[in-house]
Amino acid sequence: MSSPAASMPRARQALFEYPLYWAECFGTAPFLPMSRAEMDQLGWDSCDIIIVTGDAYVDHPSFGMAIIGRLLEAQGFRVGIIAQPDWHSADAFMALGKPNLFFGVAAGNMDSMINRYTADRKLRSDDAYTPGGEAGKRPDRCSLVYSHRCREAYPDVPIILGGIEASLRRIAHYDYWQDGIRRSILLDSGADLLLYGNAERAVVDVAHRLSRGESVDTITDLRGTAFLRRDTPAGWLEWDSTRIDRPGRIDRIINPYVNTQDLDECELEQRNARQLGQPDTQVVQLQWHPRHDRDRTVIRLPSFEKVRADAALYAHANRVLHLETNPGNARALVQSHADQDVWINPPPIPLSTEEMDYVFGLPYARVPHPAYGDAKVPAYDMIRFSVNIMRGCFGGCTFCSITEHEGRIIQNRSQESILREIEDIRDKVPGFTGIISDLGGPTANMYRIACKSREIEAACRRPSCVYPGICENLNTDHSALTALYRSARELPGVKKILIASGLRYDLAVQDPEYVRELVTHHVGGYLKIAPEHTEDGPLSKMMKPGIGSYDRFRELFEKFSREAGKKQYLIPYFIAAHPGTRDEDMMNLALWLKHNGFRADQVQAFYPSPMATATAMYHSGRNPLQKISYKSEGVTVVKDPAQRRLHKAFLRWHDPVNWPLLREALTRMGRADLIGDGEHQLIPREQPSQAQDYRSPRRKNSQRSPGSGPGTVLTQHTGLPPRNNGGRKPRRS
């Protein structure tokens, strides 16, 4: 039998094993109510729980408010929804009356700042999670604003924060829009409790405990939660991780396992002074603390005040946090903010397949709330015919927030559950034409892939299972996914199953039979994948595989497309201005794009999201993937707006608008040899006339741009060759 430290902890209770709350006698609502009139129709005099969200209410398992709302309803609670309320007063937050148990507050499926602003800090003109795509229906940092209005409306009602905005801001974090460090969202919101990650376990437990009369400030033992306290409780071992080395000073090596509650700062300094006063070399003996119970150990991070003042300490705190993300071995974290501590319990235990089936099998209407009438919710239109088959990602890409939110342990649904959902789409969703737009998740091909050993998985502290190479302990067999694809295709009324989720191609090439199945049956003309770059410098900071993995996947893709008699195209996506990227790296990427005949129509610039490892690189200029010190090697960071424009211009090497900027840069870089009309040169020497000026393939998809070189050129937007328009001039849009 494995020891507790070497096996994944188990949930105290499965989601479907809780005794139901008394209000389950009201049954299932066609939609969770958004008005008092709907409550009256359901026979409710009040709501037990009210969810406040920054997204439009779509009753579909791809939307957080629907999952949490339906899950709590299945537990017997009466749940109301306040979606995109007018935040200028508390009136909208009182529309459903006072909740009996708590307000659940979330920004929506996206961080509200990322939702509202571009990577250039400009306001977006639309919002995919709002009816009609209308912008401006949520405030900046809407979790804070909504929490304050809930408190104003009903001061004595507990406020529980959740969703990705709360997850990524649970500790002191770099805020790109403020260009500085902000406090934990717990303090700024005034919420009573924060649930991070996929919070089904925590929210169900909180609801039942509050319904039994427990006070919210006594709920401190749940995984996946964060809360405020003023001291470390008795019986806990506190490990000090608040400092890194300082140049010009030699400190005595302090046992990292010492309980810092037993030593105050003065005593540490006195010990160092005594040590420094002895000129001879001393033998340092580490005294192991007799009590080392991982479940009662907390790591103290550098305080908010320290990480705000010292970027190296911020990078160090980020590194420690990411080392404590495996539910099998993670310890609690604590970070002081002035006279209060933000305490973060270990991550939630992953849902079992039975629990995943339970969550996705709840009675979702699968359409937006009728209150929106005929208005389209763009995000819903994108996913209404898609099916989420799993959660989590073990890729560990440093610019991505999936690991921080969903974790790196893959949580799978059963094949039977997935097929039932496809049948529900076929039978219930308006407008279904027989095409399932996606069977996927955070990563399309990680379904039922996991570590070969549960003990190794529970003890592992690697941030990625596939970088710098695929771990030898990772099972890369895609046969379960291949079987799922085949079964889904055979369902009556289903004409086509497409795969639109991101594909981990370095994993896919380990199973060529899966690639054959994918290419032969599940590619709708083109397949988008994301190598992100071609150069080792930025790729090492992204934790992405080298371009050789892309080349191997491309060979299989083209081979199986030929065998199937299909003309299909592979469309790669790239990031500009990521930490670790030099101007020369972007130049080499541009040359690769031209050589391979690609035009990047829609350019993605690095966007520093809260708590991501790449964001810590961006802020600190250091690499948290390695041990942080004041002498550690720096990371190239692209912050200057002009340099960011240059990196984006290299990605769009084919657009004449960018050629003057690129000519100047290439000359400055000593690469004027790349300016000219030759096949191996990047951009022409002369600017085209206005009549020949480039127009985006996204709009016209008709003719080649000047200087684009020989061969077929594919657009990133469609993935298909430009149409033959018979020599006609492109129509202006």
Disulfide bonds with the S-S distance in Angstrom:
none
